């Protein structure tokens, strides 16, 4: 899909619950422990809305 993956800043820093994201017109999210499994893909505007909601928590 893409090679532009980076660890999400919302991931657990202890190596436990981690996800990687590849941001672009479509933002992709995957589990770092099972990169070959399914990937969640959402429009960038929806990803930004989610991050904004998380910042409000």
C-alpha positions as CSV (number, residue, x, y, z in Angstrom):
1,X,0.0,0.0,0.0
2,X,2.5,2.6,1.2
3,X,6.0,2.8,2.6
4,X,5.4,6.1,4.5
5,X,4.6,4.5,7.9
6,X,5.4,5.9,11.3
7,X,4.5,5.0,14.8
8,X,1.5,6.9,16.1
9,X,2.2,9.4,18.8
10,X,-0.9,8.0,20.5
11,X,0.7,4.6,20.9
12,X,1.8,3.0,24.1
13,X,5.5,3.9,24.6
14,X,6.2,0.7,26.4
15,X,6.2,-1.5,23.3
16,X,2.7,-2.8,24.0
17,X,-0.3,-1.3,22.3
18,X,1.2,0.3,19.2
19,X,-0.1,1.3,15.8
20,X,1.5,2.8,12.8
21,X,0.0,5.3,10.4
22,X,0.7,6.4,6.9
23,X,-0.9,9.8,6.4
24,X,-2.0,11.2,3.0
25,X,-5.3,11.7,1.1
26,X,-6.2,8.4,2.6
27,X,-4.7,7.7,6.1
28,X,-3.9,4.0,6.8
29,X,-3.6,2.5,10.2
30,X,-2.1,-0.9,11.1
31,X,-1.0,-2.9,14.2
32,X,2.8,-2.9,14.6
33,X,2.7,-6.5,16.0
34,X,0.8,-7.8,12.9
35,X,1.7,-5.6,9.9
36,X,0.5,-8.2,7.4
37,X,-3.0,-8.2,8.8
38,X,-5.8,-5.9,7.8
39,X,-5.2,-2.2,7.4
40,X,-7.8,0.5,8.3
41,X,-8.0,3.2,5.6
42,X,-9.9,6.4,6.1
43,X,-10.1,9.7,4.3
44,X,-7.7,12.3,5.7
45,X,-10.4,14.7,6.9
46,X,-11.9,11.9,9.0
47,X,-8.5,11.0,10.5
48,X,-8.0,14.7,11.4
49,X,-11.4,14.8,13.0
50,X,-10.6,11.8,15.1
51,X,-7.3,13.3,16.3
52,X,-9.0,16.5,17.2
53,X,-11.6,14.6,19.2
54,X,-8.9,12.7,21.0
55,X,-7.1,16.0,21.9
56,X,-10.3,17.1,23.6
57,X,-10.4,14.1,26.0
